[in-house]
Amino acid sequence: MHSFASGYKRNYYGKADVIVYRLHRDGHAPAGQSPVFGANVTLLVYGDAFWPTYTTGDNTGLVATDSMKNFIQREAMNFTGGGLEAFCRFLAEKFLAKYPQTEGAQVSAIEIPYAAIGAAGVAFAPGGPDRATASIEIDRSGIVDAVSGIRGFKLLRLGGSAFTGFVRDEYTTLPDVKNRPLHMWLDLEWTYTDAEAALHQGKLTSAVRKLVQEVFEKFESGSIQQVIYRIGAKMLADFTPIAEVRLEADNRTWDTVAEDGERLAVYTEARPPYGCLGLTLRRE
């Protein structure tokens, strides 16, 4: 189910999973941009003009979702920016200008990353696994909501992670561990103190990605909860445009096959179920 920052909607519709790639084929993208811009886009719109489609089957004011798909893909040629947030805003504003029966639009995008092979900027390979995300809602008064994020971090630390002192009772079988290899997945998203701050051409997202990796590398923790708290707190401390950060981590620490003390060990993928840990921090 989809939700909107502007509140309850009795009806909405749109097109999801729209794939688009914009390439600077000569390898010369504007400063700060990659020659490859790829995104998976969802466009949702709402308004009373679309209500008759639900009640009587009258499609007079309806923009077909296939037309929405064509709109997204063709308008990518006219987008001159490089950030997901700017792309979402561009599409939402253009759609509202084109179709006056639309009261508001929410455009969300997930990055399809490609990393350069070599310095020439003519060859690329899929990036990730983490992917930037963005969502912009706009109505006739302007930007209603802007959210950015990064999904799909897969982070491995060889040691320096403990988990001890938790409740012990008849259900407890897990031993205390003072130095474990930690394998965790992480998704996070954030909102802004000012919606215009979201239009950062991907610079803030790149800085957050670097911060997450640096904290995970350097911080010796007593729990995964402590890791994500340290990441969220540092994001608020370092990046003043961020108003709120939401983090969710999965404990995917591998199962031990064999080990020789803390020197050498063999592991396999963790079996389900897995621990899921969430946190929200807000700027005071």
C-alpha positions as a Markdown table, in Angstrom:
| # | Residue | x | y | z |
|---|---|---|---|---|
| 1 | Met | 0.0 | 0.0 | 0.0 |
| 2 | His | 1.2 | 3.5 | -0.8 |
| 3 | Ser | 0.9 | 6.5 | 1.4 |
| 4 | Phe | 1.2 | 10.3 | 0.9 |
| 5 | Ala | 2.6 | 12.9 | 3.1 |
| 6 | Ser | -0.3 | 15.2 | 2.2 |
| 7 | Gly | -2.7 | 12.8 | 3.8 |
| 8 | Tyr | -5.5 | 10.3 | 3.0 |
| 9 | Lys | -6.4 | 9.8 | -0.7 |
| 10 | Arg | -9.6 | 8.1 | -1.6 |
| 11 | Asn | -8.1 | 7.3 | -5.0 |
| 12 | Tyr | -4.8 | 7.3 | -6.7 |
| 13 | Tyr | -3.2 | 5.4 | -9.6 |
| 14 | Gly | -0.1 | 5.3 | -11.7 |
| 15 | Lys | 2.7 | 3.3 | -13.2 |
| 16 | Ala | 5.4 | 1.4 | -11.4 |
| 17 | Asp | 8.6 | -0.4 | -12.3 |
| 18 | Val | 9.4 | 2.0 | -15.2 |
| 19 | Ile | 13.0 | 1.5 | -16.2 |
| 20 | Val | 14.9 | 4.3 | -17.9 |
| 21 | Tyr | 18.6 | 4.8 | -18.8 |
| 22 | Arg | 20.0 | 8.1 | -19.9 |
| 23 | Leu | 23.5 | 7.9 | -21.4 |
| 24 | His | 26.1 | 10.5 | -22.3 |
| 25 | Arg | 27.4 | 8.2 | -25.0 |
| 26 | Asp | 30.6 | 10.3 | -25.6 |
| 27 | Gly | 31.5 | 9.8 | -21.9 |
| 28 | His | 31.5 | 13.5 | -21.2 |
| 29 | Ala | 28.8 | 14.1 | -18.5 |
| 30 | Pro | 28.4 | 17.4 | -16.7 |
| 31 | Ala | 30.7 | 17.9 | -13.7 |
| 32 | Gly | 29.7 | 15.7 | -10.8 |
| 33 | Gln | 27.5 | 13.4 | -12.9 |
| 34 | Ser | 28.1 | 9.9 | -14.3 |
| 35 | Pro | 27.6 | 9.3 | -18.0 |
| 36 | Val | 25.2 | 6.6 | -17.0 |
| 37 | Phe | 22.0 | 7.6 | -15.2 |
| 38 | Gly | 19.7 | 4.7 | -14.5 |
| 39 | Ala | 16.4 | 4.6 | -12.5 |
| 40 | Asn | 13.4 | 2.5 | -11.7 |
| 41 | Val | 10.5 | 4.9 | -11.4 |
| 42 | Thr | 7.0 | 4.9 | -9.9 |
| 43 | Leu | 4.6 | 7.7 | -10.7 |
| 44 | Leu | 1.4 | 8.0 | -8.7 |
| 45 | Val | -1.2 | 10.7 | -9.2 |
| 46 | Tyr | -4.4 | 11.7 | -7.5 |
| 47 | Gly | -7.4 | 14.0 | -8.0 |
| 48 | Asp | -11.1 | 14.1 | -8.0 |
| 49 | Ala | -11.1 | 14.2 | -11.8 |
| 50 | Phe | -10.1 | 10.5 | -11.8 |
| 51 | Trp | -13.0 | 9.4 | -9.5 |
| 52 | Pro | -15.5 | 8.7 | -12.3 |
| 53 | Thr | -13.2 | 5.9 | -13.5 |
| 54 | Tyr | -13.8 | 4.1 | -10.3 |
| 55 | Thr | -17.5 | 4.8 | -9.9 |
| 56 | Thr | -18.9 | 4.7 | -13.5 |
| 57 | Gly | -16.0 | 3.6 | -15.7 |
| 58 | Asp | -15.9 | 7.0 | -17.3 |
| 59 | Asn | -12.3 | 7.5 | -18.4 |
| 60 | Thr | -12.7 | 11.0 | -19.9 |
| 61 | Gly | -10.1 | 12.7 | -17.7 |
| 62 | Leu | -7.9 | 9.6 | -17.2 |
| 63 | Val | -4.3 | 9.6 | -18.4 |
| 64 | Ala | -3.5 | 5.9 | -19.3 |
| 65 | Thr | -0.8 | 4.3 | -17.3 |
| 66 | Asp | 0.9 | 3.3 | -20.5 |
| 67 | Ser | 1.1 | 7.0 | -21.4 |
| 68 | Met | 2.7 | 7.6 | -18.0 |
| 69 | Lys | 5.4 | 5.1 | -18.9 |
| 70 | Asn | 6.1 | 6.8 | -22.2 |
| 71 | Phe | 6.1 | 10.2 | -20.4 |
| 72 | Ile | 8.7 | 9.1 | -17.9 |
| 73 | Gln | 11.0 | 7.5 | -20.5 |
| 74 | Arg | 10.8 | 10.2 | -23.1 |
| 75 | Glu | 11.1 | 13.1 | -20.7 |
| 76 | Ala | 14.4 | 11.6 | -19.4 |
| 77 | Met | 15.9 | 13.1 | -22.5 |
| 78 | Asn | 14.9 | 16.6 | -21.3 |
| 79 | Phe | 16.2 | 16.1 | -17.8 |
| 80 | Thr | 19.5 | 17.9 | -17.4 |
| 81 | Gly | 20.3 | 17.2 | -13.8 |
| 82 | Gly | 22.0 | 14.2 | -12.2 |
| 83 | Gly | 20.3 | 13.5 | -8.9 |
| 84 | Leu | 17.3 | 11.2 | -8.3 |
| 85 | Glu | 15.6 | 13.8 | -6.2 |
| 86 | Ala | 15.9 | 16.4 | -9.0 |
| 87 | Phe | 14.6 | 13.8 | -11.6 |
| 88 | Cys | 11.6 | 13.0 | -9.4 |
| 89 | Arg | 10.8 | 16.7 | -9.1 |
| 90 | Phe | 11.3 | 17.3 | -12.8 |
| 91 | Leu | 8.8 | 14.6 | -13.7 |
| 92 | Ala | 6.2 | 15.6 | -11.1 |
| 93 | Glu | 6.2 | 19.2 | -12.1 |
| 94 | Lys | 6.1 | 18.4 | -15.8 |
| 95 | Phe | 3.2 | 16.0 | -15.3 |
| 96 | Leu | 1.2 | 18.6 | -13.3 |
| 97 | Ala | 1.8 | 21.2 | -16.0 |
| 98 | Lys | 0.8 | 18.9 | -18.8 |
| 99 | Tyr | -2.4 | 17.5 | -17.1 |
| 100 | Pro | -4.3 | 20.2 | -15.2 |
| 101 | Gln | -6.9 | 17.6 | -13.9 |
| 102 | Thr | -4.1 | 16.2 | -11.7 |
| 103 | Glu | -4.2 | 17.6 | -8.2 |
| 104 | Gly | -0.9 | 16.1 | -7.0 |
| 105 | Ala | 1.8 | 13.6 | -7.9 |
| 106 | Gln | 4.3 | 11.4 | -6.1 |
| 107 | Val | 7.3 | 10.3 | -8.0 |
| 108 | Ser | 9.7 | 7.7 | -6.5 |
| 109 | Ala | 12.9 | 6.3 | -8.0 |
| 110 | Ile | 15.4 | 3.7 | -7.2 |
| 111 | Glu | 18.9 | 4.1 | -8.6 |
| 112 | Ile | 20.2 | 1.5 | -11.1 |
| 113 | Pro | 23.9 | 2.0 | -10.5 |
| 114 | Tyr | 26.8 | 1.5 | -12.9 |
| 115 | Ala | 30.4 | 2.0 | -12.0 |
| 116 | Ala | 33.1 | 3.0 | -14.5 |
| 117 | Ile | 35.7 | 0.5 | -15.7 |
| 118 | Gly | 38.9 | 2.5 | -16.0 |
| 119 | Ala | 39.4 | 6.2 | -16.4 |
| 120 | Ala | 38.2 | 6.7 | -20.0 |
| 121 | Gly | 34.5 | 6.8 | -19.0 |
| 122 | Val | 33.3 | 4.6 | -21.9 |
| 123 | Ala | 32.9 | 1.2 | -20.2 |
| 124 | Phe | 30.8 | 0.4 | -17.1 |
| 125 | Ala | 29.7 | -2.6 | -14.9 |
| 126 | Pro | 26.8 | -2.9 | -12.5 |
| 127 | Gly | 27.4 | -1.1 | -9.2 |
| 128 | Gly | 25.9 | -1.7 | -5.8 |
| 129 | Pro | 24.6 | -3.7 | -4.1 |
| 130 | Asp | 23.4 | -0.6 | -2.3 |
| 131 | Arg | 21.1 | 1.7 | -4.3 |
| 132 | Ala | 20.1 | 5.3 | -3.7 |
| 133 | Thr | 16.4 | 6.1 | -3.5 |
| 134 | Ala | 14.3 | 9.2 | -3.6 |
| 135 | Ser | 10.6 | 10.2 | -3.4 |
| 136 | Ile | 9.1 | 13.6 | -4.1 |
| 137 | Glu | 5.4 | 14.6 | -3.7 |
| 138 | Ile | 4.2 | 17.8 | -5.3 |
| 139 | Asp | 0.8 | 19.4 | -5.5 |
| 140 | Arg | -0.4 | 22.7 | -6.9 |
| 141 | Ser | 1.1 | 24.5 | -3.9 |
| 142 | Gly | 4.6 | 23.1 | -4.5 |
| 143 | Ile | 6.7 | 20.4 | -2.8 |
| 144 | Val | 4.8 | 18.6 | -0.1 |
| 145 | Asp | 7.4 | 16.0 | 0.9 |
| 146 | Ala | 10.9 | 14.9 | -0.1 |
| 147 | Val | 12.6 | 11.7 | 1.1 |
| 148 | Ser | 16.0 | 10.3 | 0.2 |
| 149 | Gly | 17.6 | 7.0 | 1.1 |
| 150 | Ile | 20.0 | 4.2 | 0.4 |
| 151 | Arg | 18.8 | 0.6 | 0.3 |
| 152 | Gly | 20.7 | -2.7 | 0.3 |
| 153 | Phe | 24.0 | -2.1 | 2.2 |
| 154 | Lys | 25.7 | -5.5 | 2.8 |
| 155 | Leu | 28.4 | -4.9 | 5.4 |
| 156 | Leu | 31.0 | -7.3 | 6.7 |
| 157 | Arg | 33.4 | -6.7 | 9.7 |
| 158 | Leu | 35.9 | -9.4 | 10.5 |
| 159 | Gly | 35.8 | -8.7 | 14.3 |
| 160 | Gly | 35.1 | -6.0 | 16.9 |
| 161 | Ser | 31.5 | -6.9 | 17.3 |
| 162 | Ala | 30.1 | -8.2 | 20.6 |
| 163 | Phe | 26.7 | -9.4 | 21.9 |
| 164 | Thr | 26.6 | -10.2 | 25.6 |
| 165 | Gly | 24.6 | -9.6 | 28.8 |
| 166 | Phe | 21.1 | -10.1 | 27.3 |
| 167 | Val | 18.2 | -11.7 | 29.1 |
| 168 | Arg | 18.7 | -15.4 | 29.9 |
| 169 | Asp | 15.8 | -17.7 | 30.7 |
| 170 | Glu | 14.4 | -21.1 | 29.6 |
| 171 | Tyr | 14.2 | -19.9 | 26.0 |
| 172 | Thr | 17.8 | -18.8 | 25.7 |
| 173 | Thr | 20.3 | -20.9 | 23.7 |
| 174 | Leu | 22.5 | -18.2 | 22.2 |
| 175 | Pro | 25.9 | -17.9 | 23.9 |
| 176 | Asp | 27.6 | -14.6 | 24.8 |
| 177 | Val | 30.0 | -13.6 | 22.1 |
| 178 | Lys | 32.7 | -11.0 | 22.7 |
| 179 | Asn | 34.3 | -10.9 | 19.3 |
| 180 | Arg | 32.3 | -12.0 | 16.3 |
| 181 | Pro | 32.5 | -11.4 | 12.6 |
| 182 | Leu | 29.5 | -9.2 | 11.8 |
| 183 | His | 27.5 | -9.4 | 8.6 |
| 184 | Met | 24.5 | -7.1 | 8.4 |
| 185 | Trp | 22.2 | -5.6 | 5.8 |
| 186 | Leu | 21.1 | -2.0 | 6.2 |
| 187 | Asp | 18.5 | 0.3 | 4.6 |
| 188 | Leu | 18.1 | 3.9 | 5.6 |
| 189 | Glu | 16.1 | 7.0 | 4.6 |
| 190 | Trp | 16.0 | 10.6 | 5.6 |
| 191 | Thr | 13.8 | 13.7 | 5.4 |
| 192 | Tyr | 14.9 | 17.3 | 5.1 |
| 193 | Thr | 14.5 | 20.5 | 7.2 |
| 194 | Asp | 13.7 | 22.3 | 3.9 |
| 195 | Ala | 12.4 | 20.4 | 0.9 |
| 196 | Glu | 14.7 | 22.5 | -1.4 |
| 197 | Ala | 17.7 | 20.9 | 0.3 |
| 198 | Ala | 16.7 | 17.6 | -1.3 |
| 199 | Leu | 17.9 | 19.0 | -4.6 |
| 200 | His | 21.6 | 18.3 | -4.0 |
| 201 | Gln | 22.4 | 16.5 | -7.2 |
| 202 | Gly | 23.3 | 13.3 | -5.3 |
| 203 | Lys | 26.1 | 14.9 | -3.3 |
| 204 | Leu | 24.4 | 14.3 | 0.1 |
| 205 | Thr | 23.6 | 10.7 | -0.8 |
| 206 | Ser | 27.2 | 10.1 | -1.7 |
| 207 | Ala | 28.4 | 11.6 | 1.6 |
| 208 | Val | 25.9 | 9.5 | 3.6 |
| 209 | Arg | 27.2 | 6.4 | 1.8 |
| 210 | Lys | 30.7 | 7.2 | 2.7 |
| 211 | Leu | 29.7 | 8.0 | 6.4 |
| 212 | Val | 28.0 | 4.6 | 6.7 |
| 213 | Gln | 31.0 | 2.7 | 5.5 |
| 214 | Glu | 33.4 | 4.7 | 7.7 |
| 215 | Val | 31.4 | 4.2 | 10.9 |
| 216 | Phe | 31.0 | 0.5 | 10.2 |
| 217 | Glu | 34.7 | 0.1 | 9.6 |
| 218 | Lys | 35.9 | 2.0 | 12.7 |
| 219 | Phe | 33.3 | 1.4 | 15.4 |
| 220 | Glu | 33.6 | -1.6 | 17.7 |
| 221 | Ser | 30.1 | -2.3 | 19.0 |
| 222 | Gly | 28.2 | -4.2 | 21.7 |
| 223 | Ser | 25.2 | -4.7 | 19.4 |
| 224 | Ile | 23.9 | -4.0 | 15.9 |
| 225 | Gln | 21.5 | -1.5 | 17.6 |
| 226 | Gln | 24.6 | 0.4 | 18.8 |
| 227 | Val | 26.0 | 0.4 | 15.2 |
| 228 | Ile | 22.9 | 1.9 | 13.6 |
| 229 | Tyr | 22.5 | 4.4 | 16.4 |
| 230 | Arg | 26.1 | 5.6 | 15.9 |
| 231 | Ile | 25.4 | 5.9 | 12.1 |
| 232 | Gly | 22.1 | 7.8 | 12.6 |
| 233 | Ala | 23.5 | 10.2 | 15.2 |
| 234 | Lys | 26.5 | 11.0 | 13.1 |
| 235 | Met | 24.3 | 11.7 | 10.1 |
| 236 | Leu | 22.3 | 14.3 | 12.1 |
| 237 | Ala | 25.5 | 15.8 | 13.5 |
| 238 | Asp | 27.3 | 16.1 | 10.2 |
| 239 | Phe | 24.5 | 17.0 | 7.8 |
| 240 | Thr | 22.4 | 19.9 | 8.9 |
| 241 | Pro | 19.8 | 19.6 | 6.0 |
| 242 | Ile | 18.7 | 16.2 | 7.5 |
| 243 | Ala | 15.6 | 16.5 | 9.8 |
| 244 | Glu | 15.0 | 12.8 | 10.5 |
| 245 | Val | 16.7 | 9.6 | 9.7 |
| 246 | Arg | 15.1 | 6.1 | 9.7 |
| 247 | Leu | 17.3 | 3.0 | 9.8 |
| 248 | Glu | 16.5 | -0.7 | 9.6 |
| 249 | Ala | 19.2 | -3.4 | 9.8 |
| 250 | Asp | 19.0 | -7.2 | 9.4 |
| 251 | Asn | 21.4 | -9.4 | 11.4 |
| 252 | Arg | 22.8 | -11.7 | 8.6 |
| 253 | Thr | 25.8 | -12.9 | 10.6 |
| 254 | Trp | 27.1 | -16.1 | 9.0 |
| 255 | Asp | 26.9 | -19.5 | 10.6 |
| 256 | Thr | 30.2 | -21.1 | 11.7 |
| 257 | Val | 31.4 | -24.2 | 9.9 |
| 258 | Ala | 34.9 | -24.5 | 11.5 |
| 259 | Glu | 37.2 | -22.1 | 13.3 |
| 260 | Asp | 40.7 | -22.0 | 14.7 |
| 261 | Gly | 40.3 | -19.5 | 17.6 |
| 262 | Glu | 40.1 | -16.0 | 16.3 |
| 263 | Arg | 42.7 | -16.5 | 13.6 |
| 264 | Leu | 40.9 | -18.4 | 10.9 |
| 265 | Ala | 37.4 | -19.6 | 10.3 |
| 266 | Val | 35.0 | -20.9 | 7.6 |
| 267 | Tyr | 31.4 | -19.8 | 7.5 |
| 268 | Thr | 28.3 | -20.3 | 5.4 |
| 269 | Glu | 25.2 | -18.1 | 4.7 |
| 270 | Ala | 23.0 | -17.5 | 7.7 |
| 271 | Arg | 19.7 | -19.5 | 7.7 |
| 272 | Pro | 16.4 | -17.8 | 8.4 |
| 273 | Pro | 15.0 | -16.5 | 10.6 |
| 274 | Tyr | 17.1 | -13.3 | 11.1 |
| 275 | Gly | 17.0 | -10.4 | 13.5 |
| 276 | Cys | 15.4 | -7.2 | 12.3 |
| 277 | Leu | 16.3 | -3.9 | 14.1 |
| 278 | Gly | 14.9 | -0.4 | 13.5 |
| 279 | Leu | 15.6 | 3.1 | 14.7 |
| 280 | Thr | 14.3 | 6.6 | 14.1 |
| 281 | Leu | 16.3 | 9.7 | 15.1 |
| 282 | Arg | 15.0 | 13.3 | 14.8 |
| 283 | Arg | 16.7 | 16.6 | 15.0 |
| 284 | Glu | 15.7 | 18.4 | 18.2 |
